[in-house]
Amino acid sequence: MITLVLVAVGLSVAANLPAAENLRLNPRLNYSSDSHDGPLITGDHAEDGAVQGKPNYVFMFGEG
């Protein structure tokens, strides 16, 4: 029961955190060279959740 409560609290906190939207991979990435092709991932509101001096984490998942 306590585990369920902790999961519910964690999800409610995570739902209210700022996050980027409409994430897109850079279509000009060249995996066969070591060149700088610009940002790997872009999106809307990407800077909103970043805090200088603290680590910023990116969680990605897929469904298929």
N, CA, C and O atoms as CSV, one atom per row, in Angstrom:
chain,resi,resn,atom,element,x,y,z
A,1,MET,N,N,0.823,-1.195,0.000
A,1,MET,CA,C,0.000,0.000,0.000
A,1,MET,C,C,0.868,1.262,0.000
A,1,MET,O,O,0.584,2.217,-0.723
A,2,ILE,N,N,1.927,1.258,0.815
A,2,ILE,CA,C,2.801,2.432,0.884
A,2,ILE,C,C,3.507,2.661,-0.451
A,2,ILE,O,O,3.763,3.803,-0.835
A,3,THR,N,N,3.821,1.578,-1.153
A,3,THR,CA,C,4.464,1.695,-2.459
A,3,THR,C,C,3.534,2.384,-3.451
A,3,THR,O,O,3.975,3.230,-4.230
A,4,LEU,N,N,2.281,2.036,-3.429
A,4,LEU,CA,C,1.299,2.653,-4.312
A,4,LEU,C,C,1.167,4.148,-4.028
A,4,LEU,O,O,1.053,4.950,-4.954
A,5,VAL,N,N,1.184,4.515,-2.776
A,5,VAL,CA,C,1.098,5.927,-2.391
A,5,VAL,C,C,2.334,6.679,-2.872
A,5,VAL,O,O,2.216,7.785,-3.398
A,6,LEU,N,N,3.509,6.095,-2.699
A,6,LEU,CA,C,4.739,6.741,-3.153
A,6,LEU,C,C,4.769,6.913,-4.663
A,6,LEU,O,O,5.218,7.947,-5.158
A,7,VAL,N,N,4.304,5.930,-5.391
A,7,VAL,CA,C,4.247,6.029,-6.849
A,7,VAL,C,C,3.273,7.130,-7.260
A,7,VAL,O,O,3.569,7.913,-8.163
A,8,ALA,N,N,2.124,7.196,-6.611
A,8,ALA,CA,C,1.139,8.234,-6.933
A,8,ALA,C,C,1.685,9.627,-6.650
A,8,ALA,O,O,1.469,10.549,-7.437
A,9,VAL,N,N,2.384,9.786,-5.545
A,9,VAL,CA,C,2.978,11.084,-5.217
A,9,VAL,C,C,4.060,11.442,-6.232
A,9,VAL,O,O,4.125,12.581,-6.693
A,10,GLY,N,N,4.901,10.487,-6.580
A,10,GLY,CA,C,5.954,10.729,-7.558
A,10,GLY,C,C,5.403,11.127,-8.914
A,10,GLY,O,O,5.936,12.030,-9.559
A,11,LEU,N,N,4.344,10.467,-9.354
A,11,LEU,CA,C,3.741,10.806,-10.639
A,11,LEU,C,C,3.080,12.174,-10.612
A,11,LEU,O,O,3.135,12.908,-11.599
A,12,SER,N,N,2.461,12.523,-9.505
A,12,SER,CA,C,1.814,13.838,-9.439
A,12,SER,C,C,2.845,14.957,-9.413
A,12,SER,O,O,2.614,16.024,-9.983
A,13,VAL,N,N,3.981,14.728,-8.759
A,13,VAL,CA,C,5.052,15.741,-8.760
A,13,VAL,C,C,5.654,15.851,-10.154
A,13,VAL,O,O,5.876,16.958,-10.645
A,14,ALA,N,N,5.919,14.725,-10.793
A,14,ALA,CA,C,6.522,14.733,-12.128
A,14,ALA,C,C,5.606,15.377,-13.160
A,14,ALA,O,O,6.088,16.001,-14.106
A,15,ALA,N,N,4.314,15.240,-12.997
A,15,ALA,CA,C,3.372,15.825,-13.954
A,15,ALA,C,C,3.386,17.346,-13.908
A,15,ALA,O,O,2.996,17.990,-14.881
A,16,ASN,N,N,3.822,17.930,-12.810
A,16,ASN,CA,C,3.818,19.382,-12.667
A,16,ASN,C,C,5.171,20.031,-12.944
A,16,ASN,O,O,5.299,21.247,-12.807
A,17,LEU,N,N,6.174,19.261,-13.326
A,17,LEU,CA,C,7.488,19.806,-13.633
A,17,LEU,C,C,7.516,20.342,-15.055
A,17,LEU,O,O,6.843,19.800,-15.932
A,18,PRO,N,N,8.289,21.404,-15.299
A,18,PRO,CA,C,8.386,21.918,-16.668
A,18,PRO,C,C,9.121,20.924,-17.559
A,18,PRO,O,O,10.082,20.284,-17.134
A,19,ALA,N,N,8.662,20.807,-18.780
A,19,ALA,CA,C,9.276,19.854,-19.701
A,19,ALA,C,C,9.211,20.398,-21.119
A,19,ALA,O,O,8.367,21.236,-21.434
A,20,ALA,N,N,10.100,19.919,-21.963
A,20,ALA,CA,C,10.096,20.295,-23.379
A,20,ALA,C,C,8.978,19.547,-24.091
A,20,ALA,O,O,8.561,18.468,-23.669
A,21,GLU,N,N,8.507,20.140,-25.171
A,21,GLU,CA,C,7.440,19.531,-25.968
A,21,GLU,C,C,7.871,19.502,-27.420
A,21,GLU,O,O,8.791,20.218,-27.817
A,22,ASN,N,N,7.213,18.682,-28.206
A,22,ASN,CA,C,7.466,18.583,-29.645
A,22,ASN,C,C,8.941,18.332,-29.948
A,22,ASN,O,O,9.542,19.036,-30.759
A,23,LEU,N,N,9.514,17.336,-29.300
A,23,LEU,CA,C,10.923,17.013,-29.506
A,23,LEU,C,C,11.143,16.443,-30.898
A,23,LEU,O,O,10.352,15.638,-31.390
A,24,ARG,N,N,12.240,16.876,-31.527
A,24,ARG,CA,C,12.567,16.421,-32.865
A,24,ARG,C,C,14.058,16.131,-32.957
A,24,ARG,O,O,14.875,16.889,-32.435
A,25,LEU,N,N,14.414,15.032,-33.621
A,25,LEU,CA,C,15.820,14.755,-33.916
A,25,LEU,C,C,16.248,15.596,-35.100
A,25,LEU,O,O,15.453,15.853,-36.005
A,26,ASN,N,N,17.493,16.023,-35.099
A,26,ASN,CA,C,18.048,16.811,-36.186
A,26,ASN,C,C,18.104,15.936,-37.440
A,26,ASN,O,O,18.797,14.918,-37.432
A,27,PRO,N,N,17.397,16.297,-38.517
A,27,PRO,CA,C,17.392,15.449,-39.716
A,27,PRO,C,C,18.712,15.483,-40.480
A,27,PRO,O,O,18.925,14.649,-41.360
A,28,ARG,N,N,19.603,16.425,-40.171
A,28,ARG,CA,C,20.872,16.533,-40.878
A,28,ARG,C,C,22.022,15.844,-40.149
A,28,ARG,O,O,23.184,16.082,-40.481
A,29,LEU,N,N,21.728,15.001,-39.170
A,29,LEU,CA,C,22.790,14.296,-38.459
A,29,LEU,C,C,23.512,13.362,-39.416
A,29,LEU,O,O,22.886,12.654,-40.204
A,30,ASN,N,N,24.830,13.369,-39.337
A,30,ASN,CA,C,25.644,12.518,-40.185
A,30,ASN,C,C,26.429,11.572,-39.271
A,30,ASN,O,O,27.402,11.977,-38.635
A,31,TYR,N,N,25.998,10.317,-39.214
A,31,TYR,CA,C,26.633,9.345,-38.322
A,31,TYR,C,C,27.939,8.805,-38.883
A,31,TYR,O,O,28.661,8.108,-38.170
A,32,SER,N,N,28.268,9.103,-40.140
A,32,SER,CA,C,29.498,8.581,-40.724
A,32,SER,C,C,30.671,9.543,-40.588
A,32,SER,O,O,31.784,9.221,-41.003
A,33,SER,N,N,30.436,10.723,-40.012
A,33,SER,CA,C,31.536,11.662,-39.801
A,33,SER,C,C,31.469,12.208,-38.376
A,33,SER,O,O,30.472,12.048,-37.672
A,34,ASP,N,N,32.548,12.848,-37.982
A,34,ASP,CA,C,32.634,13.405,-36.635
A,34,ASP,C,C,32.427,14.926,-36.680
A,34,ASP,O,O,33.035,15.663,-35.904
A,35,SER,N,N,31.579,15.380,-37.581
A,35,SER,CA,C,31.356,16.814,-37.753
A,35,SER,C,C,30.272,17.305,-36.788
A,35,SER,O,O,29.469,16.523,-36.280
A,36,HIS,N,N,30.271,18.605,-36.553
A,36,HIS,CA,C,29.245,19.216,-35.713
A,36,HIS,C,C,28.062,19.580,-36.606
A,36,HIS,O,O,28.173,20.461,-37.459
A,37,ASP,N,N,26.943,18.910,-36.414
A,37,ASP,CA,C,25.760,19.098,-37.259
A,37,ASP,C,C,24.662,19.882,-36.562
A,37,ASP,O,O,23.509,19.835,-36.989
A,38,GLY,N,N,24.991,20.597,-35.507
A,38,GLY,CA,C,23.980,21.352,-34.770
A,38,GLY,C,C,23.451,20.546,-33.598
A,38,GLY,O,O,23.968,19.470,-33.297
A,39,PRO,N,N,22.418,21.062,-32.933
A,39,PRO,CA,C,21.867,20.344,-31.779
A,39,PRO,C,C,21.279,18.997,-32.199
A,39,PRO,O,O,20.675,18.877,-33.265
A,40,LEU,N,N,21.461,18.002,-31.359
A,40,LEU,CA,C,20.946,16.673,-31.675
A,40,LEU,C,C,19.428,16.625,-31.581
A,40,LEU,O,O,18.758,16.037,-32.431
A,41,ILE,N,N,18.895,17.251,-30.536
A,41,ILE,CA,C,17.452,17.245,-30.300
A,41,ILE,C,C,16.999,18.682,-30.098
A,41,ILE,O,O,17.628,19.432,-29.353
A,42,THR,N,N,15.921,19.067,-30.751
A,42,THR,CA,C,15.335,20.386,-30.558
A,42,THR,C,C,13.881,20.222,-30.159
A,42,THR,O,O,13.292,19.158,-30.348
A,43,GLY,N,N,13.312,21.266,-29.614
A,43,GLY,CA,C,11.916,21.218,-29.219
A,43,GLY,C,C,11.460,22.535,-28.635
A,43,GLY,O,O,12.255,23.458,-28.457
A,44,ASP,N,N,10.195,22.614,-28.343
A,44,ASP,CA,C,9.608,23.806,-27.739
A,44,ASP,C,C,9.797,23.760,-26.231
A,44,ASP,O,O,9.679,22.695,-25.624
A,45,HIS,N,N,10.084,24.881,-25.633
A,45,HIS,CA,C,10.234,25.036,-24.179
A,45,HIS,C,C,11.386,24.185,-23.629
A,45,HIS,O,O,11.331,23.755,-22.477
A,46,ALA,N,N,12.408,23.941,-24.418
A,46,ALA,CA,C,13.509,23.084,-23.986
A,46,ALA,C,C,14.329,23.719,-22.868
A,46,ALA,O,O,14.926,22.996,-22.070
A,47,GLU,N,N,14.375,25.032,-22.788
A,47,GLU,CA,C,15.177,25.712,-21.772
A,47,GLU,C,C,14.407,25.964,-20.474
A,47,GLU,O,O,15.006,26.368,-19.478
A,48,ASP,N,N,13.116,25.738,-20.466
A,48,ASP,CA,C,12.296,26.085,-19.300
A,48,ASP,C,C,12.670,25.319,-18.034
A,48,ASP,O,O,12.615,25.882,-16.941
A,49,GLY,N,N,13.044,24.067,-18.157
A,49,GLY,CA,C,13.316,23.263,-16.983
A,49,GLY,C,C,14.775,23.230,-16.559
A,49,GLY,O,O,15.098,22.676,-15.508
A,50,ALA,N,N,15.660,23.811,-17.358
A,50,ALA,CA,C,17.091,23.756,-17.054
A,50,ALA,C,C,17.449,24.728,-15.930
A,50,ALA,O,O,17.006,25.876,-15.918
A,51,VAL,N,N,18.255,24.249,-14.995
A,51,VAL,CA,C,18.733,25.079,-13.890
A,51,VAL,C,C,20.253,25.051,-13.929
A,51,VAL,O,O,20.865,23.984,-13.889
A,52,GLN,N,N,20.854,26.226,-14.007
A,52,GLN,CA,C,22.306,26.310,-14.099
A,52,GLN,C,C,22.948,25.768,-12.820
A,52,GLN,O,O,22.523,26.094,-11.712
A,53,GLY,N,N,23.978,24.935,-12.993
A,53,GLY,CA,C,24.698,24.378,-11.860
A,53,GLY,C,C,24.123,23.081,-11.327
A,53,GLY,O,O,24.696,22.487,-10.414
A,54,LYS,N,N,23.005,22.627,-11.874
A,54,LYS,CA,C,22.407,21.355,-11.448
A,54,LYS,C,C,22.325,20.436,-12.660
A,54,LYS,O,O,22.151,20.903,-13.786
A,55,PRO,N,N,22.450,19.126,-12.432
A,55,PRO,CA,C,22.339,18.201,-13.571
A,55,PRO,C,C,20.915,18.197,-14.125
A,55,PRO,O,O,19.945,18.263,-13.369
A,56,ASN,N,N,20.804,18.120,-15.431
A,56,ASN,CA,C,19.510,18.051,-16.099
A,56,ASN,C,C,19.410,16.693,-16.767
A,56,ASN,O,O,20.318,16.288,-17.492
A,57,TYR,N,N,18.334,16.001,-16.534
A,57,TYR,CA,C,18.166,14.641,-17.033
A,57,TYR,C,C,17.146,14.610,-18.154
A,57,TYR,O,O,16.179,15.372,-18.153
A,58,VAL,N,N,17.370,13.721,-19.111
A,58,VAL,CA,C,16.439,13.504,-20.204
A,58,VAL,C,C,16.009,12.052,-20.147
A,58,VAL,O,O,16.842,11.146,-20.178
A,59,PHE,N,N,14.717,11.834,-20.065
A,59,PHE,CA,C,14.163,10.486,-20.075
A,59,PHE,C,C,13.427,10.295,-21.383
A,59,PHE,O,O,12.565,11.097,-21.743
A,60,MET,N,N,13.767,9.236,-22.094
A,60,MET,CA,C,13.130,8.939,-23.363
A,60,MET,C,C,12.587,7.517,-23.309
A,60,MET,O,O,13.213,6.619,-22.746
A,61,PHE,N,N,11.434,7.334,-23.892
A,61,PHE,CA,C,10.867,5.992,-23.983
A,61,PHE,C,C,10.112,5.892,-25.285
A,61,PHE,O,O,9.763,6.902,-25.895
A,62,GLY,N,N,9.868,4.699,-25.696
A,62,GLY,CA,C,9.131,4.473,-26.929
A,62,GLY,C,C,8.131,3.344,-26.752
A,62,GLY,O,O,8.302,2.458,-25.913
A,63,GLU,N,N,7.112,3.397,-27.542
A,63,GLU,CA,C,6.114,2.345,-27.532
A,63,GLU,C,C,6.011,1.807,-28.944
A,63,GLU,O,O,6.125,2.552,-29.917
A,64,GLY,N,N,5.798,0.530,-29.044
A,64,GLY,CA,C,5.730,-0.031,-30.394
A,64,GLY,C,C,4.764,-1.135,-30.516
A,64,GLY,O,O,4.605,-1.700,-31.598
